[in-house]
Amino acid sequence: MNKKVLVVNRLEKEALDELQQEADTNVFIGDASLENPEFLEALQDAEGITGLGLPVNKELLQAAPQLKIVSNVSVGHNNLDLEEMTKRGVMATNTPDVLNDTVADLAFSLILATSRRIPEMDQYVKTGKWQEDLPAELYGWDVHHKTLGIIGMGRIGEEIAHRAHHGFHMDILYHTRSKKPAAEEKFGATYCSLDDLLQKADFVVLMIPLTPSTKGMIGEREFSLMKETSIFINVSRGQNVVEEDLIAALQNGEIRAAGLDVFDPEPVVQDNPLLNMHNVVVTPHVGSSTYATELKMSKLAVKNLLIGLRGEKPGELLNEEVWER
């Protein structure tokens, strides 16, 4: 094919090897910036880009006049200016579905870790505090037969509901843009308003994309509606939550605990109060981070890229308008 392709920030080796057999590949790990003269020069001839987290905006597109496709190694695509890409006829793709189970596993890991206070108990034993029966004030809280509220019943949300309903006999509430009759039938899920969900759920899981309409969606008002005994889980994007309001809700006892895989900004700054709270469990944005899943995502991204470079329509095309021209 001999197309010129840039790989930015992350692509698993097996997928990279496959790509290098098909295209003239230039790799930029951690230095994919318009401030880097080598990257800027490589953009001039690049017909395709794949990788993670590269801001593809008007400035970058102007520096890449030959660009035909950008293939994200992620489901999220808030790094892509789809409107500007469509104007310039540049295809955008992502990697949905292959990570659904893995992200759902992490969401449930955070539910269990916060409710049963696993990190606290780990340190309790390791620091030699376990010298007698556990005092009642350190008891955890049940997950089974509780009410789970899912904000965003997409594919990952449905996998979370599957685990909750079949594994833990939980009642499922959900709020999303449109009702999901199949999820209601399979999991006994009940559609409700956001306010009702927040008021009734014992666990609130945020599983929505980051868009202009969802940025800051959960803030002071929403936390005030939640039960004092509720636990908040965020495996979506940090910017969907007003972080200072979450901190205040935890400090003031408006909610019981939180499990967070995402922050604003990332990486999280070390003086963030959330990192010093015993009732907060944190992970470094690892929703899809198992080797098997990351490899599947990388391979799908390469597949999308190569299909687009051949002038064919990728299956995971985000801006259909480009193809319909």
N, C-alpha and C positions, 0 to 999 in steps of 0.2 A: 504493500500500500504506500509506503514511504511518505506518509503524512507526518507533519511536525506536531508533536504533542508535548504538553507540559504536565508533570505530576507535581502537585503541591501538598506539602504537609504530611499526608499519610496515604499509603497504599500498601497492602500486604504483599510480601515478596513474591509469592506464587503468582499473584495477579499482575504484579509489575513485570515479572519475567515473561508472562504471556503477552503483555502489551508491547514490550521491547522487541518481540519477534515480529510484530505486525506494524510498528510505527517507529519513526525517528523520535526517541524519547529523551527529554531533558528533565531532570529531577531537581526540585527545590524543596528541601525539608527545613522549615523554620526560617527561610529567607525569601519567601515569595512575597515581595513587597515592591511597590513602584519606586521605593527609595533605593532599591538594589539595582545598579546599572546592568548587571548580567541578566536579571529577571526581566527588566524593561526591554533589553535587546532581544531576548528570547520571545517576548510577546509579539514582536513585529511580524514574525513568520508563523506563529502558532495557529494551527487550525482547530486544535482541540485542547481542552484542559480537564483534568480529573484530579480529585483529591478532596480535602476537607477544609472548610472554613475560610476559603479565599473570598474576600469581598469583591464581587463582580458588579461593578457600578459603571456609571458613565465614563469616569476617568480611565478605568482599566480597559473598557471596551474601545475607547478612542486610541489606546496604545496597542490594540490588537486587531488591526484591520482585516486580517485573514480568518478570524475566529468563526467557526461554524457551530461548535457545541461545547457546553460546559457540563460535565457529568459529576454531580456531587456524590461523595461516598457517605451519604447520610439520608435520612428521611427528611429532616428539617432543611429548609432552603431559604431561610431569612437572610442568608448572605448573598442571595442573588436578586438583582434588580430585574425582575421578570418583565416589567413594562419596557425598560430600556433595551433589554436583550431582544424582545420581540420586535421593537422598532428597527433593530439592526439585523433582524433575521437570524439571530443566534439561538439555537436550541438549548433548552435546559432540561436536565433529567436528575432524578434522585433514585434512592434504593429502598422503596417501601416493602413491607411484608416480610422480608427475610429476617428482620430483627424483632418481630412482634412478640414471640415467646420469650426471648431473652430479656427484653425490656419489662415485660410483665413479671418475669421472675424477680427482677430487681425491685420493682414496685412492691411486690409481696414481701421480699426480704426486708425492706424498710418498714413495712407495716409490722412485721413480726419483731424486728429489732427494737423498734420504739416501744411497742406495747409490752413486750417481755423484758425490756431494758437490758438487752444483751450486752452492749458495750459497757454499761455500768457494772453489770454482774461479772463480766470478764475482768475488769480492773479490781473489783472487790476481792476476787479470789487471788489474782496475781500480786496484789499489794499486801497480802497477808491479813486482810480485815475479816476473813471468814474464820472466826474463832468460836462461834456459837451459832445457834439457830438464827436464820435471817430475820431481822426485825420487820414488823408489819409495814413500816413506812417505806420499805424497799420492795414490797411486792409489786409484781407487774399487773397487767390487765388482760382479760380474755380477748381473743380475736373471734373465736367461733361463736356463731349465732348472734353476732352484732350486726349493725347496719353500716354498709359501705356505700358512700356516695362517690360516683365517678363523674367528674366534669370533663366531657369529651369522650363520647362512646364511639371512637373510631376502631380500627382493627386492634390496636394495642389495648384500648379500653375494654374491648370484648374479651380479650385473653385474660385480663385482670378479673373481669366478672366471672369468667369460667372457673378460675382458681378459687374465687371467693365462694361461689355458689356450690360447686361440686366438692371442693376440698374442705371448706370451713362452714358450710351451711349458713352463710350470711344472707341477709336481706339486701337487695341491690336497688339503690336509687341512682338515676343518671340524669344529667342535663347536657344537651347537645343541640346543635342547630335544627335537627330534624329527628323525629321519633325513629326508633329502630325496632320494628315489630319482631324481627328474627331474634334479637337479643332478649326482648321481653318474653318470647316463647321459650327460648333455650334456658334462660337464667332466672326467670321470674322477675326480671328487672322492671322497675316502675319509673316512667318518665315524670319529671317534676320540674318546677321552676328552680332557678339557681337558689333563691332565698329559702325555699322549702327544703332543698337538699342540705344546705348549710345548717339549717336549724335542727334537722332530724338525724343526720349521719353521725355515727361514732368515729368513722374514719373518712376523711375527705382526700381523694386522690385527684390531683390536677394532671390532665393528660391531653392538653390542647397545643396546637401549633402556635408559634409566635407570629402574630400579624399586627397591623396597626390597631385593630379592634380588640385584640386580646392583651396587648401590652398594659401592664398594671391592672389587670382584671380583678385580682384578689388583693384587697387592701384593707384599710381600717374598718370600713363598713362591713365587709364580708367576714372578717375575723370576729367582729362584735356579734354577728348572728350565730356563730358556731357555739356548740356546747362547751362549757368549761372543761369537760372531760374528753373532748374530741382530740383527735390526732390528725395533723395535716401532713400530706405526702406530696412532694413535687418532683416529678420525673419528666417534666415537659421542658420549659425554658425558664431561667431565672428571672427574665424581664417580665414574665407574666404576673409576677408578684411584686408588690411594693415592699421591698425587703425591710425597710425601717418599720413598717407597720407590722410585719411578721415578728420582728424582734420585740416590739412593744407588746404585742399580744401574748408572747411567751413570757416576757418579764412580768406582765400584769396578771398573769394567770387566766387570761381570756380563753386560752386553749391549753391542753395538757402537754402536748409534745409535738415534735415535727421530725420528719425524715426527708432529707434533702439531697438530691443528686445534682442539682443545678443551682447556680448563683448568678448574681449580677454585681460586679463583673466576674469573669472567669479568666484565669484561676482566682479563687477567692482570696481576698487580702487577709493577712494573718491577724490583723487587729479587729476583724469582724466579730462582734459579740456572740454570734451564733456558735462560733468555735469553742466558746468557753461555757456553754450551757449543757448541763448534765442531761437535760431532757431533749436534746437535739442529736440525731444521728446523721452523719454526713458521709457522702462518697463523692469522688472527683469526676462527676459527669461520665459515669461508666455504664450507662443504660444498655448499650450494645456491646460492651467490651468483654466478650469472650472470644477466644481465638477463632472458633468455628464460625461465629456470626460475623466477626470483622472480615474474615476471608470471603464469606458469601457476599457481603456488601461490596468489597473491593472487586470481586469478579463480576458482579452485576454492573458496577460502575464502568468497568472496562468494556463489558459487552455493549452497554448503552453507547459508550464513546465510539467504538468501532463501527457499530451500526450507523450512527449519525454521520461519521466520516465517509461512509460508503454512499451517502446520499439517500439512505433509507430511514424510515420512521422508527425511532426507539420505542419500546413498549412503555417506558416510564417517562414519556414526554410531559413536561409541566406546562409548557406554553404551546398549546395546540394551534394557536393562531399562526405560528410560523409555518406549520405544515399545510395549513389550509389556504395559504396564499397562492 
